[in-house]
Amino acid sequence: MRLKTKEYREIMQEKGLTAEQICKSTGLSAFAFRWILNNGGFTSDGTLKALAYAAGVEMKGIVRTGRCWLIFRLSG
């Protein structure tokens, strides 16, 4: 699944959340969190749930819907 990275950054800014706070709440390393934000938002369902919880939003609000090209490549 994919995180809506732009929207997630906006939520963080609106709520005054830092990357350090998100990492502490989710258990992600700073490297992993930066990688998710800077590389298309690809991550697991569990991580998306943790990111939603850390930002105080519903998961459906931060998940990019639709299939990505990688899924089509792997299945086709």
C-alpha positions as CSV (number, residue, x, y, z in Angstrom):
1,M,0.0,0.0,0.0
2,R,1.0,3.6,-0.4
3,L,1.0,6.6,1.9
4,K,-0.3,9.9,0.6
5,T,3.0,11.6,1.4
6,K,2.0,15.1,0.5
7,E,-1.2,14.9,2.7
8,Y,0.7,13.2,5.5
9,R,3.3,16.1,5.6
10,E,0.4,18.6,5.6
11,I,-1.2,16.8,8.5
12,M,2.1,16.8,10.4
13,Q,2.5,20.5,9.8
14,E,-1.1,21.3,10.8
15,K,-0.8,19.3,14.0
16,G,2.7,20.5,14.8
17,L,4.1,17.0,14.7
18,T,7.8,16.4,14.1
19,A,9.4,13.4,12.4
20,E,11.0,12.5,15.8
21,Q,7.5,12.3,17.4
22,I,6.1,10.2,14.5
23,C,9.2,7.8,14.8
24,K,8.8,7.5,18.5
25,S,5.1,6.8,18.3
26,T,5.4,4.3,15.4
27,G,8.7,2.6,16.2
28,L,10.1,3.5,12.8
29,S,13.7,4.6,12.5
30,A,14.3,8.1,11.2
31,F,15.8,6.5,8.1
32,A,12.8,4.3,7.4
33,F,10.4,7.2,7.9
34,R,12.3,9.4,5.5
35,W,12.5,6.6,3.0
36,I,8.7,6.1,3.0
37,L,8.1,9.9,2.6
38,N,10.8,10.3,-0.1
39,N,10.2,7.1,-2.2
40,G,6.6,7.1,-3.1
41,G,5.0,6.1,0.2
42,F,5.4,2.4,-0.3
43,T,4.9,0.5,3.0
44,S,3.0,-2.2,4.8
45,D,-0.5,-2.1,6.1
46,G,0.7,-2.3,9.7
47,T,3.0,0.7,9.2
48,L,0.2,2.7,7.6
49,K,-2.0,1.9,10.6
50,A,0.8,3.1,12.9
51,L,1.4,6.3,10.9
52,A,-2.4,7.0,11.0
53,Y,-2.5,6.5,14.8
54,A,0.6,8.6,15.3
55,A,-1.0,11.5,13.4
56,G,-4.4,11.0,15.0
57,V,-6.2,10.4,11.7
58,E,-8.1,7.6,10.1
59,M,-6.1,5.3,7.9
60,K,-8.4,5.8,4.9
61,G,-7.4,9.5,4.9
62,I,-3.7,8.8,4.3
63,V,-3.8,5.8,2.0
64,R,-3.4,6.2,-1.7
65,T,-6.2,4.3,-3.5
66,G,-5.9,2.4,-6.7
67,R,-3.3,0.0,-7.9
68,C,0.3,1.1,-8.6
69,W,2.3,0.1,-11.7
70,L,4.5,-2.2,-9.6
71,I,1.6,-4.5,-8.7
72,F,0.6,-4.7,-12.3
73,R,4.2,-5.5,-13.3
74,L,4.5,-8.2,-10.7
75,S,1.2,-9.8,-11.5
76,G,1.2,-9.5,-15.2
